[in-house]
Amino acid sequence: MHPITRRRFIGGSLSAVAMMAATGPTLLRAESANNKLGIAYIGVGGQGRAHFGAARGHNCVALCDPDLGRLGDAPNRFPDAKIYQDYRRMFDELERRIDAVIISTPDHHHAPAVMRALRAGKHVYCEKPLTFNVHEARVIAQETARRKVATQMGNQGHANQGNRRVVEWVRAGVLGTITEVHTWTNRPNWPAGIARRPARVPVPSNLDWDAWIGPAPFRDRHENLHPFNWRGWMDFGAGAIGDMGAHTWDCVWWAMDPVAPATIHTIRHEPERNNETFSQRAIHKWQFAARGERPAFDAYWYEGGLKPPVPEEILNDPARPNKQLPGSGSLFIGTKGKLLVTGDYGNSPRLIPEAAMEALSASLRTGDVEVQTIPTSPGHMREWLLACTGRESWDFPKSNFLYAGPLNEAMHLANVAYRVGKEIRWDPENLRCPGAPEADQFIRREYRKGWELGI
């Protein structure tokens, strides 16, 4: 394995990402529309298995997972694929055969795997959240702009028609001026609020524990960690907002186009903070400054079953028998109306009350209200594959890393505010929280030797 030298990262402005996208070098390697891609899977169990269909019509050249017990029938489905437990070795040995990488690991491995792929000129599909922390999101967006390879974050609802309608209606002014947006999730559905690590448990022979730990601080294997409950542990996951923010909050980010928050504050959390796991319940608040013609607005995130108050437009609506908010969703509050988005993937957006939705539908039919239609997606994974094979441009996927990077920065800042324990201000140019130097340790991390990002 060739060691990767770590250089100091100097944070640039968000506008620098867009500039590099326009002026950066071209793809290191381009695939013709007739060529089959050589696809490598990093993370095979769980969500990784759900992406096996992407290899249909292409060549699966590698399967990588530190837990060989998670491979299941994958070796039989892809008999020509080489099997690895460490993606560093996979890249060292198979770089010339790999054209594209699909990453479905725990959060703490996302950025190290993505950066190795990008720096090798590979197309990358990475599950949400794109990164483990704020700094990684910035670095990945900048590297994507330099390399100009096809990228996509796995927030599949971004391809749904419902999300597109939300963006169209908000930008057409259907709701007037948006003053607040509230988003809520039923996560976490894993153990949370744990202040002490459970007892050590043995490492099975099929698991390379050192490779599973990867860039994180080393610890013994213990209960409620591998293979799923890592999401709640601060060394490995990004909590409920890391799990579902890229889904449920995506319509907010896309519609409002906020770029970066001005301040972030955790206004409620249960139980008390600890240094091991995220809370069971929390409410976070971002304040976004005015941008162009869009006035300032506030965004709220609720987790663990907490929700905003049920609007009067629902309580007093005779056409709506269910007077409760759904288990997860978003509520846009504007000067001309309110929009309820049900579920995590932009499903069933409707103005409330129902009479307002009926009036909007009639106005859309008659042309009294005009919206700029966002084209229908061919499919979230399909967007990426079309760009990988050269049928579409490298930035054709709608949730490419230039979009996903800033979204992840803002999401992770909620966890920074939670861990700092006070309202923080955000300086996006320098990736700093003025007046809160203690936040630096949560904005970026130190990596175990050999697992650095290579920047």
Stockholm file with secondary structure:
# STOCKHOLM 1.0

chainA/1-455         MHPITRRRFIGGSLSAVAMMAATGPTLLRAESANNKLGIAYIGVGGQGRAHFGAARGHNCVALCDPDLGRLGDAPNRFPDAKIYQDYRRMFDELERRIDAVIISTPDHHHAPAVMRALRAGKHVYCEKPLTFNVHEARVIAQETARRKVATQMGNQGHANQGNRRVVEWVRAGVLGTITEVHTWTNRPNWPAGIARRPARVPVPSNLDWDAWIGPAPFRDRHENLHPFNWRGWMDFGAGAIGDMGAHTWDCVWWAMDPVAPATIHTIRHEPERNNETFSQRAIHKWQFAARGERPAFDAYWYEGGLKPPVPEEILNDPARPNKQLPGSGSLFIGTKGKLLVTGDYGNSPRLIPEAAMEALSASLRTGDVEVQTIPTSPGHMREWLLACTGRESWDFPKSNFLYAGPLNEAMHLANVAYRVGKEIRWDPENLRCPGAPEADQFIRREYRKGWELGI
#=GR chainA/1-455 SS CCCCCCCCCCCCCHHHHHHHHHHSCCCSSCCCTTSCCEEEEECCSTHHHHTGGGGTTSEEEEEECSBGGGCTTHHHHSTTCEEESCHHHHHHHHGGGCSEEEECSCHHHHHHHHHHHHHTTCEEEEESSSCSSHHHHHHHHHHHHHHCCCEEEECGGGGSHHHHHHHHHHHTTTTCSEEEEEEECCCCCSCCCCCSCCCBCCCCTTBCHHHHHTTSCCCCCBTTTTTTGGGGBTTTCCHHHHHHHHHHTHHHHHHHCCCSCSEEEEEEEESCCCSSBCCSEEEEEEEECCBTTBCCEEEEEEETTCCCCCCHHHHTCTTCSCCSCCSSEEEEEESSCEEEEETTTTEEEEEESHHHHHHHHHHHHHTSSCCCCCCCCSCHHHHHHHHHTTSSCTTCSTTCHHHHHHHHHHHHHHHHHHHHTSCEECBTTTTBCTTCGGGHHHHSCCCCTTCCCCC
#=GC SS_cons         CCCCCCCCCCCCCHHHHHHHHHHSCCCSSCCCTTSCCEEEEECCSTHHHHTGGGGTTSEEEEEECSBGGGCTTHHHHSTTCEEESCHHHHHHHHGGGCSEEEECSCHHHHHHHHHHHHHTTCEEEEESSSCSSHHHHHHHHHHHHHHCCCEEEECGGGGSHHHHHHHHHHHTTTTCSEEEEEEECCCCCSCCCCCSCCCBCCCCTTBCHHHHHTTSCCCCCBTTTTTTGGGGBTTTCCHHHHHHHHHHTHHHHHHHCCCSCSEEEEEEEESCCCSSBCCSEEEEEEEECCBTTBCCEEEEEEETTCCCCCCHHHHTCTTCSCCSCCSSEEEEEESSCEEEEETTTTEEEEEESHHHHHHHHHHHHHTSSCCCCCCCCSCHHHHHHHHHTTSSCTTCSTTCHHHHHHHHHHHHHHHHHHHHTSCEECBTTTTBCTTCGGGHHHHSCCCCTTCCCCC
//
